[in-house]
Amino acid sequence: MIVYDENVVTEDEMIIRSMRAEDIDAVHQIERLVFIQPWTRESFERELTANKNVARYLVVECQGRVIGYGGMWLVMEEGHITNVAIHPDFHGQGFGSALVDAMLITAQDLGIVYITLECRKSNLNARHVYEQHGFTYVGLRKRYYEDNQEDAALYVHQNVQTYVPMVYISNDVGRL
């Protein structure tokens, strides 16, 4: 189990684990709530089946309910974060930060050296979380988002193998 801040989230309340097929409905619901152009349910099914050799997805459970998820593609020593989302009812409580931490720890355990990601230029909260976790802003992808032609902020984390988690990882369950 991962604990973000014992004053906010306790071991009994939050678990971050690998996504399973039975999580897809909850994950897709969150996807539709959070993103303007959501992935389809079938996209998540493909990620867990056809892409299982390169795709890694984690979910955040709070009191038995899936409230967030994050995905990344891992090829050779490179990772790419595809999506990170927390249900709007749980924003601002540290779950996103704990999830990004868990994703970096997972990548570290799998030998990933660096990770890239894009996020909307206007998504200042997400950008702040990524920067807190050691991601460096490296530029823009012009008109990246089809819905409104917004630019994407491009980030890279070049020190995955030396990353020190911001969360406490309980020794009794080991690493993800």
Buried (B, 14 or more C-beta within 10 A) or exposed (E): BBBBBEEBBEBEBBBBBEBEEEBBEBBBBBBEEBEEEBBEBEBBBBBBEEBEEBBBBBBBBBEEEBBBBBBBBBEEEBBBBBBBBBBEEBEEBBBBBBBBBBBBBBBBEBEBBBBBBBBBBEBEEBBEBBEEBBBEEEEBEEEBBEEEEBBBBBBBBBBBEEBEBBBBBEEEEEEB
